[in-house]
Amino acid sequence: MPRRRKRARFEQLTEFERGRIIGLREAGLSYRAVASRVQRNSSTVMRVWKQWTDECRTTRKSGSGPRNVTSARDDRHLVRMARTDRTASSRQLAALWSIATGVSLCASSIRRRLLQCGLRARTPLYRIPLTHDHRRLRLQWANQHRDWRADWQHVVFSDESRFNLWYHDGRIRVRRYASERHLPEWIIDGRSGRTPRVMVWGAIAYHRRSQLLRIVGNLNSNRYIREVLQPEAVPFLQSLPGAVFQQDNARPHTARIVKSFFAAQQDYSTVPIQISYSQMEVTDG
């Protein structure tokens, strides 16, 4: 059986859990059955039920539990410190707090206060840097095509993609216990040498898809025409009446020789995606 999540030692019952315990008890379930449902101890269930039957309330008594080391004003100051430097760890904030107030506060207390205020440490979202012109062109492109409906069925989306062997982007997570850090099962091997990789080009339409072309080496504008457009992209587009060819504004796609090549074609039109790199991902199931 899968292990149950180990609860924090002093984790308090929420109002929803208290109401659920009372509802299950009124439905006739035993203490042990209710405890199994809500994943709490039977003694906890008994205390909640006794409080309800004796006092007709489910809220905690005022003053119960350990007192907070910080006041509400201190908590607001702590939140301001965390918002000033969003990358500061709880240990760094504890050191800054000790310097500013002369009072020692452990890192776990700081994490609890920030969690209560809605601030949780998370992995930052990764994005490709965009300049002001990139944002302006994106907005312009979106405004020009926001009223498209059936037109999207004629668009042929194309892009290159690189696939790496043994690639680790740092976002793989392993659920393990603290003592299992060095177990071989939970270690990802890194590579000191060059990682084998392959780059491919492909295109998809509403009901069809092109062949997947392997691209060896760096792709420039001449190779893009000679190895991608002429042998695969143009025949694929000519087989689709009214096709609109989409590509991003990578340098091999926007070179003058490529623009001249597209200008000479009469069987289809093009619609460039105005971004710095390929950001429009389409998954073909």
Residue pairs with C-beta under 8 A, 6 or more apart in sequence:
4 39
5 39
7 39
10 65
12 60
12 65
13 21
13 40
13 44
13 48
15 58
15 59
17 38
17 40
18 48
18 58
19 58
20 37
20 38
21 34
21 38
21 40
21 45
21 48
21 49
22 48
22 49
22 52
22 58
24 33
24 34
24 37
24 38
25 31
25 34
25 45
25 49
29 37
31 42
31 45
31 46
31 49
32 42
34 45
35 41
35 42
35 44
35 45
38 45
48 58
51 57
51 58
52 58
69 103
69 105
69 109
70 78
70 105
70 109
70 113
74 101
75 113
75 116
75 117
77 100
78 93
78 97
78 110
78 113
78 114
79 113
79 114
79 117
79 119
81 88
81 93
81 96
81 97
81 100
82 88
82 93
82 114
82 119
83 119
85 92
88 96
89 107
89 121
90 107
90 108
90 110
90 111
90 114
90 121
91 107
93 107
93 110
94 104
94 105
94 106
94 107
94 110
97 103
97 105
97 110
98 104
98 105
111 121
114 120
123 171
128 276
128 277
128 279
129 276
130 138
130 275
130 276
131 276
134 274
134 275
134 276
137 274
137 275
138 274
138 275
140 274
141 273
141 274
145 271
151 244
152 206
153 206
154 206
154 240
154 242
154 243
154 244
155 205
155 206
155 243
155 244
155 245
155 246
155 271
156 203
156 204
156 205
156 236
156 237
156 240
156 243
156 244
156 245
156 246
156 268
157 203
157 204
157 205
157 246
157 280
157 282
158 201
158 202
158 203
158 210
158 233
158 245
158 246
158 247
159 201
159 202
159 203
159 247
159 248
159 278
159 280
159 281
159 282
160 199
160 200
160 201
160 215
160 219
160 250
160 278
161 199
161 200
161 202
161 278
162 197
162 198
162 199
163 197
163 198
163 199
163 200
164 195
164 196
164 197
165 195
165 196
165 197
166 189
166 191
166 195
166 196
167 195
168 188
168 190
172 188
174 186
176 183
176 186
180 186
198 214
199 214
199 215
199 216
199 219
200 212
200 213
200 214
200 215
201 212
201 213
201 215
201 228
201 232
202 209
202 210
202 211
202 212
202 213
203 209
203 210
203 232
203 233
203 236
204 210
204 282
204 284
205 236
205 240
205 243
208 236
208 240
209 284
210 232
210 233
210 236
211 232
213 227
213 228
213 231
213 232
215 223
215 227
215 228
219 228
219 252
220 252
220 255
221 251
221 252
221 253
221 255
221 257
221 258
222 257
223 252
224 252
224 253
224 255
224 258
225 257
225 258
225 261
229 258
229 261
233 245
234 265
234 267
237 243
237 245
237 265
237 267
237 268
238 267
238 268
240 268
242 268
243 267
243 268
244 268
244 269
244 270
244 271
245 262
245 268
245 269
245 270
245 271
246 270
246 271
246 272
246 273
246 280
247 253
247 270
247 272
247 273
248 272
248 273
248 275
248 277
248 278
248 279
248 280
249 272
249 273
249 274
249 275
249 276
250 277
250 278
252 258
253 272
254 272
262 270
273 279
273 280
